[in-house]
């Protein structure tokens, strides 16, 4: 397995298949994908991209930290789940985020993925919320 920085456009196929399977492909493009401080990581197995995650320099006012990143669009192909790929993407991302002088990463985690996020050090905050077209989520954060 290899973790590499990738372009936003490299994430669209996996995002579309996993996160927006019943929606138009345009849902795979997120606002901020091409911003200068946004970065995208991909996990490759035998030169095939199988898992992606995107990180946006974006402050959530619910947290006091001045400099924050949002994790969004993390997805792994069904055939490659439960192999630690998402954990490896995060292990690569946290030092990059710290290097950018940010102290917090936050995300809106799908309710069924709460256990994974807690296992890698994220904490849940608030009540479950429903995101239109994406289902039930929790706001979560991790200090880095």
C-alpha positions, 0 to 999 in steps of 0.5 A, a space after each residue: 500500500 502507498 499513500 500519496 497526494 492526489 488531485 481533487 479530480 482523482 477523488 471523484 470516482 470513489 466519492 461518487 461510487 461510495 458516498 453518492 451512489 444514487 446521485 449525479 456525479 456532480 455531487 462528488 465535487 465539493 466546494 473548496 476542492 481546488 483551494 490552495 490550502 486544500 489537500 487530497 490523499 489517496 491510498 493505492 494498492 498495486 497502483 490502483 486508487 482504492 481509498 481517498 480523503 480530502 482536507 479543507 482549511 476551514 474553521 468551524 465556529 463551534 471550536 475555539 481553535 483559530 486554525 482548523 481543517 475539515 476532513 471530508 469525502 473519506 471513502 474506500 472501495 467496498 472491496 478494500 474496506 477493513 484493511 486500515 486504509 483510512 487510518 493510514 490516510 489520517 496518519 499521513 494527514 495529521 503531520 501535514 495539518 500540524 505543519 500548517 499550524 492547525 491544531 484541530 481537525 473536524 468532520 461530520 462523520 456518518 453515524 455508522 462510522 462513529 466507532 472508526 473515528 473514535 478508534 483514531 482519536 476523534 471525539 463526538 460533539 452534540 446530537 446526531 444530525 441529518 444531512 440532506 441526501 447523505 443521512 445521519 451524521 455526528 460532528 466530531 473533532 480531534 486535536 492534532 
